[in-house]
Amino acid sequence: MTTALRIQELPARDRPRERLRQLGAQALSVPELLTLVVGTGSGRQSALAVAHGVLGQAGGSLARLAAMSPRLLAGLPGLGPARATALLAAVELGRRAAAEGRAEGAVFRAPRDVWVAYAARLQDLPVEEFHVGILDGRHRLDRDVLVSRGTLTNSLVHPREVFREAIAERAAAIVLVHNHPSGDPAPSLEDRVVTRQLVEAGKLLEIPVVDHVVVGRGRYVSFSEAGIL
């Protein structure tokens, strides 16, 4: 039986850490980047072999890796609770960096603009998140506010929580955004009830709700486009 080649057995120029130092992180493959997060291998596997195994379990998809539970990930060969949480944290940092780059200062001219700004962050989450985008007079995103995490209900998403930051920031308008972990963005009855409540509250506060975009996997539903806002 052959054993996997360990990092120390590779030429120095081919080791992930050295390649990152010399060429930058963008030059490394996904398994190499995961190797650096894993750190060291187990008794039977090198760190690179562990990284390949983890990626294989996720079907080669970082999005699927991010959606794996800490317990499931910790049970994979060569990992454990500490390394599993480090991997999930690293993937989440990458997702948030991508979301910031797309959302910061974005102009929401149409529902698809909202989708583009939020999809990278929300479409593969295993739980629902409800966000409020605070817009200026030109419908540019001034600030993103995470209001709740968990199943959408009118007890979790209360007008007080939704509009507190909008009032403080003197928002010209707001856009509501949340995801469906199932991947199907079709609005539920609860989605509709909560949206109606928030639209009415916005009218009283003179901070209009311009849209509610439900993010699914690779697609979205806009309340304004569907004529149900």
LORO-816685 format. One record per residue: x, y, z of N, C-alpha, C in turn; residue in one letter. Coordinates in Angstrom, 2 decimals. Each point is the difference from the previous one (the first is absolute). Example, Ala and Ser with C-alpha at 12.3 -4.5 7.8 and 13.67 -1.06 7.14 Angstrom:
2
SITE        nX        nY        nZ       caX       caY       caZ        cX        cY        cZ   aa
SITE     13.19     -5.69      7.80     -0.89      1.19      0.00      0.90      1.20      0.00    A
SITE     -0.35      1.05     -0.72      0.82      1.19      0.06     -0.77      1.09      0.73    S
//
This chain:
229
SITE        nX        nY        nZ       caX       caY       caZ        cX        cY        cZ   aa
SITE      0.85     -1.19      0.00     -0.85      1.19      0.00      0.89      1.25      0.00    M
SITE     -0.27      0.91     -0.89      0.76      1.25     -0.07     -0.60      1.02      0.93    T
SITE      0.84      0.85      0.58     -0.47      1.07      0.88      0.03      1.31     -0.74    T
SITE     -0.89      0.92      0.40     -0.07      1.30     -0.65      1.26      0.80      0.28    A
SITE      0.46      0.70     -0.98      1.18      0.83      0.14     -0.29      1.13      0.97    L
SITE      0.88      0.16      1.01     -0.21      1.04      0.99      0.57      1.33     -0.49    R
SITE     -0.49      1.09      0.61      0.42      1.34     -0.41      1.51      0.14      0.09    I
SITE      0.59     -0.54      1.10      1.45      0.13      0.18      0.80     -0.72     -1.06    Q
SITE     -0.63     -0.96     -0.68      0.69     -0.77     -1.03     -0.05      0.67     -1.37    E
SITE     -0.83      1.05     -0.11     -0.06      0.74     -1.26      1.18      0.95     -0.11    L
SITE      0.45      0.31     -1.23      1.02      1.05     -0.15     -0.52      1.29      0.62    P
SITE      0.89      0.77      0.59     -0.41      1.22      0.71     -0.86      0.90     -0.86    A
SITE      0.33      0.11     -1.31     -0.75      0.90     -0.88     -1.43     -0.47     -0.25    R
SITE     -0.29     -1.29      0.29     -1.32     -0.55     -0.27     -0.88     -0.08      1.24    D
SITE      0.53      0.40      1.14     -0.79     -0.05      1.22     -0.98      1.17      0.03    R
SITE     -1.25     -0.26      0.39     -1.01      1.06     -0.03      0.40      1.28      0.72    P
SITE      0.62     -0.12      1.16      0.38      1.21      0.74      1.02      0.83     -0.77    R
SITE      0.98     -0.69     -0.60      1.03      0.72     -0.76     -0.59      0.59     -1.28    E
SITE     -0.90     -0.72     -0.63     -0.63      0.52     -1.22     -0.82      1.25      0.31    R
SITE     -0.68     -0.01      1.14     -0.78      1.18      0.37      0.91      1.20      0.25    L
SITE      1.10     -0.23      0.69      0.93      1.09      0.29      0.60      0.60     -1.26    R
SITE      0.30     -0.87     -0.96      0.67      0.46     -1.21     -0.97      0.53     -1.06    Q
SITE     -1.17     -0.65     -0.12     -0.90      0.30     -1.11     -1.31      0.67      0.42    L
SITE     -0.30     -0.03      1.29     -1.26      0.54      0.46     -1.06     -1.09      0.12    G
SITE     -1.00      0.25      0.84     -1.03     -1.01      0.26     -0.79     -0.37     -1.24    A
SITE     -0.15      0.97     -0.93     -0.81     -0.26     -1.20      0.63     -1.05     -0.90    Q
SITE      1.28     -0.30      0.17      0.68     -0.98     -0.84     -0.23     -1.43      0.48    A
SITE     -0.53     -0.17      1.20     -0.18     -1.34      0.54     -1.34     -0.60     -0.42    L
SITE      0.01     -1.32     -0.13     -1.24     -0.72     -0.28     -0.84     -0.07      1.27    S
SITE     -1.27     -0.37     -0.16     -0.87     -0.14      1.18      0.55     -1.04      0.98    V
SITE      0.43     -1.19     -0.45      0.58     -0.95      0.96      1.22      0.55      0.73    P
SITE      0.82      0.77     -0.70      1.17      0.58      0.66     -0.41      1.00      1.07    E
SITE     -1.00      0.82     -0.29     -0.48      0.96      1.00     -0.59     -0.72      1.20    L
SITE     -0.77     -1.06     -0.27     -0.56     -0.78      1.10      1.10     -0.67      0.82    L
SITE      1.08     -0.40     -0.66      1.13     -0.61      0.70      0.57      0.95      1.04    T
SITE      0.11      1.28     -0.36      0.55      0.97      0.93     -0.92      0.22      1.19    L
SITE     -1.31     -0.12     -0.22     -0.94      0.14      1.12      0.06     -1.25      0.88    V
SITE      0.09     -1.19     -0.61      0.09     -1.24      0.76      1.25      0.01      0.87    V
SITE      1.10      0.48     -0.58      1.24      0.15      0.76      0.88     -1.22     -0.04    G
SITE     -0.37     -1.04      0.71      0.79     -1.23      0.04     -0.90     -1.19     -0.29    T
SITE      0.61     -1.08     -0.44     -0.76     -1.19     -0.31     -0.25     -0.86      1.23    G
SITE     -0.62     -1.12     -0.24     -0.21     -0.98      1.07      1.12     -1.04     -0.08    S
SITE     -0.10     -1.01      0.81      1.04     -1.02     -0.01      0.09     -0.75     -1.31    G
SITE     -1.14     -0.11     -0.71     -0.02     -0.79     -1.24     -0.03      0.85     -1.25    R
SITE     -0.35      1.26      0.12     -0.18      0.85     -1.17      0.77      1.30      0.14    Q
SITE      0.50      0.48     -1.13      0.61      1.33      0.00     -1.10      1.05      0.02    S
SITE      0.37      1.24      0.32     -0.98      1.10      0.01     -0.61      0.17     -1.38    A
SITE      0.80     -0.19     -1.05     -0.52      0.14     -1.36     -1.02     -1.09     -0.31    L
SITE      0.28     -1.22      0.48     -0.95     -1.10     -0.21     -1.30      0.25      0.76    A
SITE      0.11      0.53      1.21     -1.19      0.34      0.78     -0.83      1.05     -0.74    V
SITE      0.69      1.02     -0.54     -0.70      1.07     -0.73     -0.72     -0.56     -1.22    A
SITE      0.67     -0.89     -0.74     -0.66     -0.62     -1.17     -1.21     -0.83      0.43    H
SITE      0.13     -0.69      1.12     -1.12     -0.80      0.48     -1.19      0.84      0.40    G
SITE      0.26      1.12      0.67     -1.08      0.91      0.41     -0.71      0.56     -1.23    V
SITE      0.79      0.44     -0.97     -0.59      0.58     -1.21     -0.79     -1.05     -0.77    L
SITE      0.50     -1.24      0.01     -0.73     -1.08     -0.66     -1.35     -0.25      0.65    G
SITE     -0.05      0.05      1.32     -1.27     -0.20      0.71     -1.00      1.11     -0.32    Q
SITE      0.51      1.19     -0.34     -0.86      1.12     -0.35     -0.27      0.06     -1.50    A
SITE      0.37     -1.04     -0.74     -0.23     -0.02     -1.44      0.80      1.04     -0.75    G
SITE      1.14      0.40      0.57      0.85      1.01     -0.65     -0.53      1.41      0.12    G
SITE     -1.04      0.22      0.81     -0.65      1.30      0.09      0.25      0.65      1.36    S
SITE      0.54      1.21     -0.01      0.18      0.75      1.24     -1.34      0.39      0.60    L
SITE     -0.99      0.25     -0.86     -1.33      0.34      0.50     -0.59     -1.16      0.80    A
SITE      0.18     -1.23     -0.51     -0.49     -1.16      0.74      0.80     -0.22      1.27    R
SITE      1.29      0.27     -0.06      0.83     -0.10      1.20     -0.50      0.96      1.07    L
SITE     -0.32      1.23     -0.40     -0.47      1.01      0.94     -1.32     -0.40      0.64    A
SITE     -0.81     -0.78     -0.72     -1.32     -0.40      0.50      0.05     -1.23      0.89    A
SITE      1.17     -0.66      0.09      0.12     -1.19      0.85     -0.03      0.39      1.46    M
SITE     -0.59     -0.84      0.83     -0.05      0.29      1.43      1.37     -0.23      0.63    S
SITE      0.33      0.73      1.07      1.28     -0.24      0.68      0.18     -1.45      0.43    P
SITE     -1.10     -0.63      0.46      0.11     -1.39      0.46      0.34     -0.94     -1.15    R
SITE     -0.66      0.19     -1.15      0.28     -0.85     -1.15      1.42      0.19     -0.48    L
SITE      0.43      1.25     -0.08      1.35      0.29     -0.47      1.05     -0.56      0.96    L
SITE     -0.26      0.12      1.29      0.96     -0.48      0.99      0.19     -1.52     -0.08    A
SITE     -1.00     -0.70     -0.53      0.09     -1.45     -0.09      0.76     -0.52     -1.21    G
SITE      0.42      0.91     -0.89      0.74     -0.43     -1.19      1.42     -0.40      0.38    L
SITE      0.59     -0.96     -0.73      1.35     -0.47      0.33      1.02      1.13      0.03    P
SITE      0.78      0.04      1.07      1.08      0.97      0.12     -0.41      1.32      0.60    G
SITE     -1.30      0.20      0.22     -0.44      1.26      0.58     -0.29     -0.21      1.50    L
SITE     -0.99      0.68      0.50     -0.33      0.02      1.40     -0.68      1.32      0.27    G
SITE     -0.51      0.23      1.18     -0.75      1.23      0.27      0.78      1.29     -0.27    P
SITE      1.24      0.07      0.41      0.77      1.24     -0.14      0.25      0.32     -1.48    A
SITE      0.44     -0.99     -0.76      0.29      0.24     -1.42     -1.28      0.24     -0.79    R
SITE     -1.08     -0.69      0.37     -1.28      0.20     -0.69     -0.48      1.43      0.18    A
SITE      0.06      0.52      1.20     -0.45      1.37      0.23      0.92      1.01     -0.70    T
SITE      1.29     -0.30     -0.05      0.92      0.89     -0.71     -0.31      0.05     -1.50    A
SITE     -0.32     -1.16     -0.58     -0.36     -0.05     -1.42     -1.27      0.79     -0.27    L
SITE     -1.02     -0.19      0.83     -1.26      0.72     -0.21      0.19      1.50      0.19    L
SITE      0.84      0.38      0.95      0.27      1.43      0.21      0.71      0.60     -1.21    A
SITE      0.95     -0.74     -0.58      0.73      0.50     -1.15     -0.92      0.18     -1.21    A
SITE     -0.88     -0.98     -0.23     -0.93      0.10     -1.12     -0.97      1.17      0.21    V
SITE     -0.45      0.18      1.23     -0.93      1.09      0.29      0.66      1.36     -0.18    E
SITE      1.27      0.12      0.37      0.73      1.25     -0.23      0.07      0.32     -1.49    L
SITE      0.26     -1.02     -0.81      0.03      0.22     -1.44     -1.33      0.44     -0.55    G
SITE     -1.08     -0.62      0.51     -1.34      0.36     -0.46     -0.33      1.44      0.38    R
SITE      0.34      0.38      1.22     -0.31      1.36      0.45      0.82      1.03     -0.77    R
SITE      1.26     -0.34     -0.31      0.82      0.92     -0.79     -0.60      0.20     -1.38    A
SITE     -0.49     -1.09     -0.60     -0.63      0.11     -1.32     -1.26      0.85      0.08    A
SITE     -0.78     -0.20      1.07     -1.24      0.76      0.16      0.29      1.48      0.19    A
SITE      1.00      0.33      0.79      0.35      1.40      0.22      0.42      0.67     -1.30    E
SITE      0.81     -0.72     -0.78      0.48      0.57     -1.25     -1.11      0.29     -0.98    G
SITE     -1.04     -0.84      0.01     -1.10      0.19     -0.94     -1.03      1.00      0.51    R
SITE     -0.16      0.05      1.33     -1.10      0.79      0.55      0.37      1.44      0.31    A
SITE      1.24      0.24      0.37      0.37      1.32      0.47     -0.25      1.08     -1.06    E
SITE     -0.86      0.94      0.31     -0.30      1.09     -0.92     -0.82     -0.41     -1.21    G
SITE     -0.52     -1.23      0.00     -0.77     -0.45     -1.16     -1.26      0.84     -0.19    A
SITE     -0.36      0.23     -1.25     -1.21      0.73     -0.33     -1.07     -1.02     -0.36    V
SITE     -1.15      0.07      0.69     -1.08     -0.95     -0.24     -1.03      0.62     -0.94    F
SITE      0.25     -0.16     -1.29     -0.93      0.51     -1.02     -1.11     -1.00     -0.29    R
SITE      0.27     -1.26      0.23     -0.94     -1.08     -0.32      0.21     -1.14      0.99    A
SITE     -0.98     -0.90      0.13      0.14     -1.13      0.93      1.25     -0.84     -0.24    P
SITE      0.40     -0.15     -1.25      1.19     -0.80     -0.27      1.25      0.61      0.63    R
SITE      0.03      1.32      0.13      1.14      0.65      0.66      0.09     -0.44      1.46    D
SITE     -1.15     -0.14      0.63     -0.04     -0.48      1.38      0.50     -1.43      0.07    V
SITE     -0.48     -0.81     -0.92      0.43     -1.41     -0.09      1.52     -0.09     -0.15    W
SITE      0.57      0.77     -0.90      1.44     -0.06     -0.23      0.77      0.39      1.26    V
SITE     -0.51      0.99      0.73      0.69      0.47      1.20     -0.04     -1.01      1.14    A
SITE     -1.08     -0.77      0.09     -0.20     -0.86      1.17      0.17     -1.50     -0.27    Y
SITE     -0.04     -0.42     -1.24     -0.02     -1.44     -0.29      1.21     -0.74      0.54    A
SITE      1.19      0.57     -0.18      1.21     -0.70      0.43     -0.02     -0.29      1.49    A
SITE     -0.62      0.87      0.75     -0.01     -0.17      1.45     -1.14     -0.90      0.48    R
SITE     -1.14      0.03     -0.68     -1.20     -0.61      0.55     -0.44     -1.31     -0.64    L
SITE      0.31     -0.22     -1.28     -0.69     -1.08     -0.71      0.36     -1.40      0.49    Q
SITE      1.12     -0.18      0.68      0.37     -1.34      0.46     -0.02     -0.14      1.52    D
SITE     -0.57      0.98      0.69     -0.05     -0.10      1.46     -0.96     -1.12      0.43    L
SITE      0.33     -0.72      1.06     -0.89     -1.08      0.48     -1.15      0.50      0.85    P
SITE      0.01      1.28      0.37     -1.09      0.60      0.78     -0.44      1.29     -0.67    V
SITE     -1.22      0.45      0.35     -0.50      1.25     -0.56      0.65      1.19      0.71    E
SITE      0.34      1.01     -0.80      0.42      1.29      0.53     -0.87      1.08     -0.62    E
SITE     -0.38      0.96      0.82     -0.83      1.11     -0.47      0.84      1.28      0.08    F
SITE      0.19      0.64     -1.15      0.83      1.20     -0.09     -0.84      1.21     -0.42    H
SITE      0.44      1.16      0.43     -0.58      1.26     -0.45      1.10      0.81     -0.67    V
SITE     -0.22      0.35     -1.26      0.92      0.88     -0.70     -0.46      1.44      0.16    G
SITE      0.84      0.84      0.61     -0.35      1.40      0.20      0.49      0.80     -1.21    I
SITE     -0.93      0.69     -0.66      0.29      0.68     -1.26     -0.01      1.51      0.17    L
SITE      0.84      0.67     -0.80     -0.03      1.46     -0.02     -0.98      0.47     -1.08    D
SITE     -0.01      1.30     -0.25     -0.95      0.56     -0.95      0.19     -0.48     -1.43    G
SITE      1.18     -0.54     -0.32      0.26     -0.54     -1.34     -0.11     -1.52     -0.03    R
SITE     -0.52     -0.56      1.05     -0.16     -1.45      0.13      1.34     -0.71      0.00    H
SITE      1.00      0.66      0.56      1.28     -0.66      0.24     -0.04     -0.64      1.38    R
SITE      0.64     -1.16      0.13      0.03     -0.70      1.26      0.98      0.68      0.95    L
SITE     -0.55      0.65      1.03      0.83      0.65      1.01      0.50     -1.00      1.03    D
SITE     -0.88     -0.92      0.36      0.37     -0.93      1.06     -0.90     -1.22     -0.06    R
SITE      0.59     -1.15      0.31     -0.75     -1.25      0.11     -0.15     -0.35      1.47    D
SITE     -1.22     -0.34      0.40     -0.27     -0.33      1.41     -0.59     -1.40      0.08    V
SITE      0.64     -0.88      0.75     -0.54     -1.33      0.28     -0.98      0.14      1.15    L
SITE     -1.28     -0.25     -0.27     -1.05      0.18      1.01     -0.24     -1.28      0.79    V
SITE     -0.05     -1.14     -0.68     -0.26     -1.24      0.72      0.59     -1.18     -0.74    S
SITE      0.21     -1.06      0.75      0.46     -1.27     -0.58     -0.91     -1.09      0.55    R
SITE     -0.60     -0.75     -0.89     -0.94     -1.04      0.38     -1.24      0.09     -0.87    G
SITE     -0.96     -0.88      0.23     -1.22     -0.02     -0.81     -0.71      1.34      0.08    T
SITE     -0.42      0.52     -1.15     -0.62      1.32     -0.06     -1.38     -0.02      0.63    L
SITE     -0.19      0.80      1.06     -1.30      0.18      0.63     -0.15      1.46      0.38    T
SITE     -1.24      0.42      0.24     -0.20      1.39      0.37      0.48      0.31      1.41    N
SITE      0.29     -1.04      0.80      0.57      0.24      1.31      1.50      0.25     -0.09    S
SITE      0.66     -0.66     -0.96      1.43      0.21     -0.19      0.29      1.28     -0.77    L
SITE     -0.84      0.30     -1.01      0.22      1.17     -0.84     -1.07      1.03      0.37    V
SITE      0.27      0.75      1.04     -0.93      1.00      0.50      0.33      1.35     -0.64    H
SITE     -1.02      0.81     -0.33      0.28      1.31     -0.60      0.99      0.83      0.82    P
SITE     -0.04     -0.13      1.30      0.93      0.76      0.85      1.44     -0.33     -0.35    R
SITE      0.30     -1.30     -0.17      1.36     -0.41     -0.31      0.39      0.38     -1.43    E
SITE     -0.96     -0.10     -0.91      0.28      0.28     -1.40      0.29      1.48     -0.23    V
SITE     -0.78      0.87      0.63      0.10      1.43     -0.30      0.91      0.78      0.96    F
SITE      0.47     -0.63      1.06      0.86      0.72      0.96      1.22      0.60     -0.69    R
SITE      0.73     -0.85     -0.74      1.21      0.50     -0.66     -0.35      0.93     -1.16    E
SITE     -1.12     -0.28     -0.67     -0.40      0.86     -1.12     -0.28      1.42      0.48    A
SITE     -0.65      0.11      1.15     -0.27      1.33      0.56      1.30      0.67      0.42    I
SITE      0.88     -0.76      0.66      1.28      0.57      0.46      0.85      0.48     -1.17    A
SITE     -0.06     -0.71     -1.12      0.81      0.34     -1.17     -0.71      0.98     -0.94    E
SITE     -1.21      0.41      0.38     -0.80      0.91     -0.82     -0.16     -0.55     -1.43    R
SITE     -0.40     -1.24     -0.05     -0.15     -0.70     -1.28     -1.09      0.65     -0.85    A
SITE      0.26      0.07     -1.30     -1.02      0.47     -0.94     -0.98     -1.12     -0.30    A
SITE      0.46     -1.24      0.08     -0.83     -1.18     -0.26      0.76     -1.22      0.50    A
SITE     -0.69     -1.13      0.04      0.67     -1.24      0.37     -0.44     -1.10     -0.96    I
SITE      0.84     -1.02     -0.10     -0.35     -1.21     -0.74      0.17     -1.18      0.95    V
SITE     -0.95     -0.92     -0.03      0.03     -1.19      0.85      0.57     -1.16     -0.79    L
SITE      0.84     -0.79      0.63      0.63     -1.15     -0.67      0.08     -1.16      0.99    V
SITE     -0.46     -1.16     -0.41      0.28     -1.19      0.80      0.13     -1.20     -0.92    H
SITE      0.54     -1.08      0.53      0.28     -1.20     -0.79     -0.90     -1.15      0.43    N
SITE     -0.17     -0.95     -0.90     -0.66     -1.27      0.30      1.04     -1.12     -0.12    H
SITE      0.38     -0.62      1.11      1.01     -1.07     -0.05     -0.38     -1.16     -0.92    P
SITE     -1.29     -0.19     -0.25     -0.43     -1.07     -0.90      0.46      0.24     -1.43    S
SITE      0.34      1.25     -0.31      0.39      0.36     -1.37     -1.13      0.50     -0.84    G
SITE     -1.25     -0.20      0.46     -1.18      0.46     -0.73     -0.42      1.37      0.55    D
SITE      0.07      1.06     -0.82     -0.28      1.34      0.50     -1.48      0.38      0.02    P
SITE     -0.89     -0.93     -0.31     -1.43      0.33     -0.01     -0.42      0.50      1.38    A
SITE     -0.63      1.18      0.09     -0.37      0.56      1.31     -1.03     -0.87      0.72    P
SITE      0.21     -0.18      1.28     -0.96     -0.73      0.82     -1.08      0.95      0.49    S
SITE     -1.03     -0.56      0.61     -1.05      0.82      0.59      0.58      0.92      1.07    L
SITE      0.91     -0.53      0.80      0.64      0.82      1.04      0.80      1.13     -0.61    E
SITE      0.69     -0.27     -1.11      0.73      1.06     -0.71     -0.94      1.15     -0.37    D
SITE     -1.17     -0.35     -0.49     -0.95      1.00     -0.46     -0.56      0.81      1.18    R
SITE     -0.30     -0.70      1.09     -0.54      0.68      1.17      1.01      0.99      0.57    V
SITE      1.22     -0.46      0.18      1.06      0.87      0.54      0.22      1.19     -0.91    V
SITE      0.02     -0.24     -1.30      0.24      1.10     -0.95     -1.10      1.05      0.07    T
SITE     -1.25     -0.43      0.07     -1.11      0.95      0.10      0.13      0.87      1.25    R
SITE      0.38     -0.62      1.11      0.17      0.75      1.24      1.10      1.05     -0.13    Q
SITE      1.09     -0.37     -0.63      1.13      0.91     -0.12     -0.29      1.12     -1.00    L
SITE     -0.72     -0.32     -1.06     -0.38      1.04     -0.97     -0.89      1.04      0.68    V
SITE     -0.96     -0.45      0.80     -0.89      0.92      0.70      0.77      0.85      1.01    E
SITE      0.93     -0.61      0.70      0.82      0.75      0.95      0.85      1.04     -0.72    A
SITE      0.53     -0.37     -1.17      0.79      0.94     -0.79     -0.80      1.20     -0.44    G
SITE     -1.27     -0.20     -0.32     -0.85      1.11     -0.40     -0.19      0.98      1.16    K
SITE     -0.20     -0.51      1.20     -0.18      0.85      1.18      1.27      0.79      0.31    L
SITE      1.14     -0.63     -0.21      1.28      0.64      0.31      0.56      0.81     -1.17    L
SITE     -0.69     -0.07     -1.13      0.45      0.67     -1.24      1.38     -0.50     -0.44    E
SITE      0.21     -1.30      0.19      1.19     -0.69     -0.51     -0.51     -1.16     -0.84    I
SITE     -0.18      0.20     -1.29     -0.64     -1.04     -0.82      0.82     -1.28     -0.12    P
SITE     -0.71     -1.12     -0.01      0.60     -1.30     -0.31     -0.11     -0.17     -1.51    V
SITE      1.12      0.10     -0.71     -0.05     -0.01     -1.47     -0.09     -1.42     -0.56    V
SITE      0.42     -0.99      0.77     -0.10     -1.37     -0.50      0.33     -0.97      1.12    D
SITE     -0.42     -1.23     -0.19      0.42     -1.12      0.84      0.46     -1.09     -0.95    H
SITE      1.28     -0.32      0.05      0.58     -0.99     -0.89      0.31     -1.27      0.79    V
SITE     -0.57     -1.11     -0.44      0.26     -1.30      0.62      1.06     -0.71     -0.83    V
SITE      1.09     -0.35      0.65      1.15     -0.60     -0.69     -0.09     -1.52      0.09    V
SITE      0.02     -0.65     -1.15      0.09     -1.46     -0.06      1.35     -0.40     -0.57    G
SITE      0.14     -1.24     -0.36      1.27     -0.46     -0.56      0.01      0.24     -1.50    R
SITE      0.75      1.02     -0.42      0.10      0.33     -1.41     -1.16      0.79     -0.55    G
SITE     -0.95      0.40      0.83     -1.16      0.76     -0.47     -0.60      0.79      1.15    R
SITE     -0.96      0.83     -0.32     -0.62      0.83      1.02     -1.44      0.29     -0.38    Y
SITE     -0.76      0.51      0.98     -1.34      0.53     -0.25     -0.06      1.40      0.60    V
SITE     -0.44      0.95     -0.81     -0.17      1.38      0.44     -1.49      0.27      0.22    S
SITE     -0.34      0.51      1.20     -1.40      0.35      0.26     -0.48      1.09     -0.93    F
SITE      0.86      0.96     -0.32     -0.43      1.08     -0.90     -0.24     -0.52     -1.40    S
SITE      0.90     -0.85     -0.52     -0.18     -0.57     -1.33     -1.26     -0.87     -0.08    E
SITE     -0.27     -0.72      1.11     -1.15     -0.89      0.00     -1.31      0.73      0.27    A
SITE      0.09      1.29      0.31     -1.22      0.79      0.26     -0.66     -0.31      1.32    G
SITE      0.79     -0.46      1.00     -0.59     -0.36      1.30      0.59      0.84      1.13    I
SITE      0.67      1.08     -0.33      0.60      0.85      1.03     -1.10      0.80      0.69    L
//
